Amino acid sequence: MKRIALLLMLLISAGAGAAAAETQTKAPYALLIDSSSGKVLLQKNADTPMAPASTTKILTAEIVFSELASGRLKLDDTFVVSAHAATEGDAESGGSSMFAEAGSRARVEDLLRGLLVASGNDAAIALAEGIAGTEAAFARLMNAHARAIGMTHSRFANPWGGPGNRATPRDMARLAAYVMTTYPQYYHYFGESEFTWNGVRQQNRNPLLQFGADGLKTGHLAASGYGLVASGARAGRRLILVLNGLKSEKERASEGRRLLEWGFQEAR
């Protein structure tokens, strides 16, 4: 499986120079890849570092998946939600939360759902502290994993997507491809439609799940705009789409849907 992932990484890099049919996007950053072949269908500033916002949580999840796959961690293990995890996050954009209470314990599986469905900053920090002790130590782990995956133009300072994180669209597509091929047993968490914790029911924030996508993650910061990393499969082809810098949730949804559909229908 890791050999397949490595091959896909090489194909994504090798296909960087060629796009198929012509189309444009209003997104400042964009990359659309046929991951079945590695062919780049659309790219715009694909190698320019951007603020990945909450799509950072894909890498946070990758580390959790790695711990689970190695047996060092189990889905039923529990972590304490610290006061820091319960209260810190993306204050500038209102933050996203699974509504975990300080001092409570949560199963790793519930924290994963809080991370990927509800996009909880509290879940990201609780997982980071549970695995590495502190956010800073986890950030070092993130950068080590990013280097191992081949994300050579990315740097991470926190597990939830706050200021200090930088990644290129191509690196985020590489991460998505790696997660899907290396941990297929855990990929379903990205596509779950809803999650309820502490009496609060939340819908998955990925608008493309209704239009052929089966993962991965959205993101938003005031400084970066609205973005996503999404993937879907149709008729034996799997596409990976990365967008960032859009002006609203509506624009992100409509542009993401348009490009994904164009990729399946027109681009070959």
Summary of the structure (lengths in Angstrom):
residues: 268
radius of gyration: 17.1
end to end distance: 25.8
largest distance: 53.6
contacts: 989
relative contact order: 0.20
helix: 44%
strand: 22%
